[in-house]
Amino acid sequence: MKNNKLIPHARRLLAAAITLSLAGPAAAYNLYSENGGELNLDIEAVAGIFSSEENYLYDDDRGGADWQEAYIKYGVSGSQALASGSSLFGGLNLLSSGTWGDGDAGGFTSGDESETDLEDAYLGWRSGSLLPALGENGLEFSFGRQNFSIGDGFLINGDSLNLGDALNGGGYDFDRGGAYWLAARKAFDRTAVARVGGSDGLRADLFWIESDNPAQADMELAGINVEHVAVAGTFGLTYIEGLDVDDKYADALGLTHRDGQETLSLRYQGNAGVENLFLSGEYVDQQQGDDSRPDADAWYLEAGWTFADLPWSPSLNYRYADFDEGFDPLFFGFNRGYGTWFQGEVAANYAGPFNSDATVQHVGIKASPSETLSIGALFFDFSDTAAGSGALDGQEWDLYAEWVVSEHLILSPLVGFYTPDNSAADGGTQLGSDDTNTYAQLIAIVPF
């Protein structure tokens, strides 16, 4: 495989592995292809090593943390063409994951987790050429255990919160087998999804989803996502209604408001017809299902420019995001690169704020010295946090690279510098001091 063909695949792999966005496995080996049928062997393997000089609120340690995470996802997927011009498709995958060492710096894993369990088990039907008015595959139904995302993951990007056993106790079991940062498990437990329309023009997703993640209070929800896709960009309108939660975990986590919650989102992403311009924005209005949390809004605006005529084609992005106190970010996740929607590797994963009750300003710079290497720098400023008290205010710098070493190895090193305004003793989350934390990680992805 030539490098210029590997790069887009590698970046999709990185996004999928680092947190979660692809609905199907990241790599596949064809086992059978005949008479309109296809069967693939799917394998996705990712590992990471992590180090943090400081620890955060749920960790019992004070001397920093060094830990390792890994997972491998394996199984089969395939499709079969039907005489009508439509087709059936499906997949069945297992996933083995674990965390070793000290456990993560936030205290969400202990370092003793490992688990093998079912990840994907889904079936579906695509219309193919059966309904010409809707275009090729203009109607699709799928159900079962599978990943699901909307837009760039601001609200839903898989069921990817992977806690370990560190918070277990008192009859509560949050353990999903570790691999907290890698977000190994992404599939929702039960889904029914209908997609109408093709890749251009007006299209829609109707969905019913049920989580089996205790850290999400096993939330059940349903909704509709309508989009208009054009060359100049995509407009989207999404409505999500919370249908149920597990009362035991919802009470413990303060998530009882999700039962009956109504979330309405309006978004845009594209270049408005201007080459090298990037624009993105979303506004969310959220009405809670009970009085345990106030109704809330969240929104962001982002603009970027790629200097395509300069060496390395650098790009510069600025984003302003505002989250009301009480806003519930639901199932947000990593989608289009570092900083979306985990804003700051330390802040978003261990220290907080976690896309709620904060104003976040972000500047990102990225360049590509070669076809196989991209480098970038990210800055985040967190203000107006913790009901305006500023208890979780802080700043973070992250420097990273994405390097396609070979067809079978992709590396992404990152070093971060997080400076909280307050230590845990003064209302923050960093234990022992408000010194700058030096944080490092190295992610390895092994495509088969």
N, C-alpha and C positions, 0 to 999 in steps of 0.2 A: 504494500500500500504506500503510495507517495505521500509526502508530508502535507502537500496542499490539500489533499483529500482527508488526511487524518485530523487536521486542526479542528474543523467544525465538529467532527465526531468527538474529539478529545474534550472540547469545551462543553459539549452536551453531557459527556461522561462526568466531568468535574462537577457540573451543576447537580446532576443526579446523585452522585456519590456523596457530595458534601451536604446535601440535605434534601434530595428528596423529590424531584419534580417529575421524573418521567413516569408515565403510566405503565410502561412495559420495561422489561429488563434491559440493561445497558449494552450487552453484547450477546450475540447469538451465533450458533454454528448449525448450519442446515443439515438435518439428518435425512430428510425425505422431501422430494418435490416432484410430484407426478400427478397427472389427471386432475389438475386444479387444486390439489391438496399440498400442504406444506407442514412439516414438523421441524421445530428448531430446538436445539439444546441451548438454554439460557444460563449464562454465568456472569456474575457481577461480584468482584472482590475489591475491598477497600480496607486500608489500614492507616492508622495515625499514631504518632507519638506527640506528647504534649508536656509542657512544663510551665509552671506559674510560680513566681516568687511570693505571691500573696494568696491568701484564702478568703472565702466569702461566707456569708451568714450561716449557711446550713452545714458548713464544714467544722469538724471538731479540732482540726489541726491549726497550727500557727506558723509552721516553717515552710510554707509553700507546698506544692504538689507536683509530682511527676507520674504520669500514667500513660497507658497505651490502650487503644481501642481497635477493633477489627470486626469485619463481618464478611461473609460470603453468601451470596444468594444463588440458588441453583434449581433448575427444573426445566420444564418444557413449555413451549407455546406453539400454536399453529393455527391454520385456517383451512377451510374446505369450500370450494366454489360449488354453488348449486345450479341446477338446470335453469332456474328462473333468471339467472344473472346476478343473484345476490350471493352472500357467503356467510358461513359461520366462522367464529374465531373463539379462541379461549387460551387459558394459561394456567399452569399449576407449578408453584415454586415453594421451596422451603428456604429458610434463612437461619444461619448459625451466627451468633454474635457474642462478643464478650468485652469486658473492661478489666485491665490488670494494673498493678502498681498501687499508688495511693488513692485512686479514684479521682474524679475531676475536682477542680479548684472551688466549685460551688457547693460541693457536698451532696450532689444528687446521685452519685455512684460511689461505691465503697472500694472498687477494684477487685471484688470477688464474684462478679456476675458472669454468667455464661448461659446460653439457652439456644436450643434448636426448636423451631416451631414453623407452622404453616404461615407463609406470607401472602402469596397470591393464589386465588382459586376462583376464576371468573369464566363466564361464557357470554357470547354476544352474537349479534346478527347485523350485517351491513347490507344495505339495499343494492349496492353495485349499480348496475344500469337499469334496474327494475322500475325506478321512478324518475324518468327523465326530467320532469318539472323541478325536481330538487337537486339535480346534478348527480355526478358520480358519487356513490356512497352518501347521498344526501339525507339518509335516515339510518340511524344506528341505535340499537338497544343493547345494553350490557347489564349484567347483574352478578353479584357474588362478592368476593373479597378482592378489592383492587384499590389502586391509588386514584385520587381525583383532585384536580386543582382548578382554580379560577383566576384568570388574568395572570399577574406576575406574583401571585402568592400573598398578597396583602391581607387576605382573610382566610383563604383555604389553599393549602398546598400539601395535601396528604396528612395522615395521622401520625406525625413524625416526632412527637415529644417522647423520648426514650429515657425514662428514669431507670435507676437501678434499685438496689435493695436498701440504700442508705437511709431512706425515709420510712421504711417499713416499721411496723409496731402498732400495738393497740388494736390489732385485728385488721390493719390496713396493709395491702400488698400492692406496691406501685411498680414492682420489678418487671421490666420488659426485656431483660437480658443484657443490659448495659449498652455500650456504644452510644453514649449520650450525645456527644458532639457530632458524630457521623450520622446520627438519626437513622439508624439501620432499618427500623421497621416503619414503613410509610403507608401501607395499605389499610383502608377502613375495613372493619369486620364484615359489614353488610352494606351493599349498595344496590341501587337500581337507577340507571342513568339512561336517558333518551336524548340523543343529539339530532337536531334537525337543521339541515342546510350544509353547504359545502365550506370550502376554505375562503370564499369571497362573498361579499354582500351580506345579507341578513341571515343570521343563524342563531340557534338557541340550544341551551342545555336545560333539561328538567331532571332534577335529581332528588333522591332520598338516600340518606347516609346514616349509618349507625356505627359509632365508635365502640371499641372494646378496651379503650385506654383509661385506666383508673385516674391518671393525671388529668384527663379531660372530663372526668365524671361520667364516662361512658355516654357522652351526649348523642342524642338522636336529633336529626335536623332534616329539613327539606327546603327546596327552593327552585328558583328559575334564574338562569343567566342568559340575557339577550345581548347579542353583539352585532355591530355593523362593521365589517372588515373591508377596508379599501387600501389603495396604495399609500394614501396620505396618512393612514393610521386607523386604529380600531377604537370605536366607542363601545362601552359596555354598561349595562344596567343589570344589577343583581339584587334579588330579594331572597333572604334566608330567614326561616322561622325555626326556632328551637322547639322540639316536640316533647323531649323527655330527658331526664338525667337520672343517674343512680343516686338516690337520696343520701345514702351513707357517705359517699365520696364528695358529693356536692356540698353537703353540710360541712365537711372537714376542710374543703378547699375554698369555700366561699363562692361556689358556682351555682347556687340554687336559682339565680336570676336567669339561667339559660333555658329553663323550662318556660316556654311562652315568649322568649326573646324574639324581637323582630329587628333585622338588620337590612338596611337599604343602602346600596352603593352605586355611585356613578363614576365612571373612569374613562380616561383616554390615554392612548400611547401610540406614538408614531413620530413622523418628521414633518407633518403639515405640508408635504410636497417639496421640502427644501433638503437637498442632499447634504449629508454630514450633520444635520440638526437632529437632536433627540429631545422629545418632549414626553412627559408622563405626569399624570396627576390622578388623584382619586379623592372622593368625598364620601364619607360613611356616616349615616344617621342610625343610631342604635337605641331602641326602646326595650328596656329590660322587662323580664317576665315577673319580677316581684320588686319589693322595696328595699331589698338587701344591697342594691347598688344603684346609683343614679343613672338616668338616661344620659347618653353621651354621644359626642361626635368625634371623628378623627378625619384628618385630611393631609395631603401632601401635594407639593408641586415640585417638579424636577425638570431641569433643562441641561442639555449637554451639547458639546460641539466636538467633532472629530477634525483635526487639522491634517487632512488626508495628503496634502502636498509636502508636509514636513517629514524629515527622516523619522522612522518608527511609527508614523501615523498616530501621534498622541491624541487622546481624548480628554476633555475636562468636563466634569459634571458637578452641578450644585443642586442640593435638595433641601427643602424646608418642610418638616413634618410636625404636626401638632396633634397630640392625643389628649382628650379630656380625662379628668379624674373619673374613674369608673368604666372607661372604655374597655371592652373585652375584645382582644385581638384574635380570638377563636383559634383557628388552625393555621396560622401564618407560617411561612417557611422560606428557605433558600430557593431562589428561582433563577434570576438572571445575572447572578454574580455576587461576590462578596459585598455585604452591606444591604442586600435585599433578601429577606427582610429581617435578617439578624444584623442589627445596627451596632457594629463594634464587636470584635470577637470576644473581648472580656466582658463588656457591658451587657451584650445581648445573651451571652451564655451563662454567666456566673454572677455578675454584680448587679445587673439591672440599671435602668428601668427596662421593662420588657414590653415595649410598644404600648404603653398605657401611662397616663398621668405624667406627661412630659412633652417638652418641645425639643426637637432634635434638628440641628443643622449639620449638613454633611457635604463635604467636598471630596471628589474622587478624581484621580489622575491615573491614566493607564496608557501604556505604549507597548509596541511589539517590535523588539529588536530583530527578530527573525520570524519565520513562519512557524517555528516550533516553540517560541518563547514569548510570553507576555509578562510585563512587570507592572506593578501598580502601587499607589499610595492612597490611603483613606484617612480622612479626619472627621471626627464626630464631636459635637458639642452638645451636652445634655443640660438643659436648664428648665426651670419652673417645674421641678419634679416634686413628688410626694405632697400633693395638695398645695403646691406653691411654696412649700417650706424650703425647697432646695436641698433636702437631705440626700438625694441621689444625684445631685448635679456633679458633673465631671467632664473630662475630655479624654479622647483616645485617638492615638495614631496607630495605623496598621500598615506595614509594608509587606508585600507579597509577590510571588511569582507563580506562573503556571507554565510548566515545562514538559513538553512531550518528548521524553527521552528516547523512546522507541515505540514501535507499534504495540508493544505489550507492557509499557510502563509510562505512567504520567505522574509527575511529582509537583506538589504545590507547597512550598515552604512559606511561612508567615511569621513575622515578629511584631508584637504589639506593645504599646506603652500606654497604660491606662492610669490616669491621675484623678482620684475622687476628691471632691471638695471636703468630704467628711468621712471619718472612720466609723466603724460600727458603734463605737462608744458615743458618737455624736449624732446618731440617727442614720448613718450610712450602712453599708454592708461589708466593707473591707475590714477584716479582723486585725486588730492590733495597731494600725496606723493609717494615715492618709497619704503615705509615700507612693510614688509612682511605681506601679507594678510592671515588671518586664515579663512578657509572656511570649512563648514560642510554640509553634506546632509545625509538623511536617506530615502531609497527607500523601499517600501512595495509592494509586489506582492501577489495577492490573487487568487490562482488557484481554480476553482470551480469543 
